[in-house]
Amino acid sequence: MNLTEIYLQEVILKEIWQELEEELQLDEAIDSGLSTLLKQADEIVFKKFGIDHTQSGKYFIAGSARLYLFPELREIFNLQGSLGDLDIIIPDPNLWKKAGLQKEIASGGIYRPTKDGSIEVFTEWNPSKAGGAYADTQVRSTAEIMRSSNSLGGYYYMSLADVIDYKVKLGRDKEQEVVALVKQYLNGDIKDKKEFLRLVVQTIGKENARKFLGE
C-alpha cells in the first residue's frame, strides 16, 4: 500500500467508524448472551481483580461484544443468536498478582475462570497469538486500544474503529478493495455510512466475519 492508501485506511477510516457509531442507537434490551456473561464477569473477574467495571483505564472488553449492543450492527454483520464468549483485557500485572494469578502471568497471561471457556481474561489484546488465520494479524498496542475504549452501559469496550480494524486485517487480502471503497465514500459515490459499512463487510467476506465471530 502507498502512503495515500495507508492514510485512507488508518486515519480516514477510523474517523468514519467514529462518526458511524455516533449515529447508532444502543439496544434498550441488551443481548441475553452478553448480559449473562457480564453478570458472570462481575462475580468471577471484576471482583477477583478488585476492579470497579465503571472505572476507566483498568480493562476493556475486546472482540465482537460491542457489536451486540447495536441492532443495526448485528444486522450488518449478520450476527445470529447471542454472544457466546467474552474476552476481557486487564494489562496491569499488579492486579493479576493481587488476584493470586502469578502462574497465569508466567504462562502467557491468560486466565480462564469458566469451564466452558466462555470468559477469558488476557494481559494484552494480541489476536496473532491464536495462530492459524490470525497469525499475521497486527493490531494497535493494548495501551492505545485502552485509551480509545469507552463506556457503554457501564462497561468499557474497545472502540468500534478497533473492532473493524481487526476485521479488515483478518481479511487482509481484501485491503486494496476496502481502500477503494473508502475513496468512493470520500468522493461521494457512496452516500450513506451504513451502506458503506455493509459494502466493507461484503468485501472482506461474511465467511471471514463468521470465523471472527465464532459462528
Secondary structure, 3 states (H helix, E strand, C coil): CCHHHHHHHHHHHHHHHHHHHHHCCCCCCCCHHHHHHHHHHHHHHHHHHCCCCCCCCCCEEEHHHHHHHCHHHHHHCCCCCCCCCEEEECCCHHHHHHCCCHHHHHCCCEECCCCCCCEEEECCCCHHHHCHHHCCCCCCCHHHHHHHCEEECCEEECCHHHHHHHHHHHCHHHHHHHHHHHHHHHCCCCCCHHHHHHHHHHHHCHHHHHHHHCC
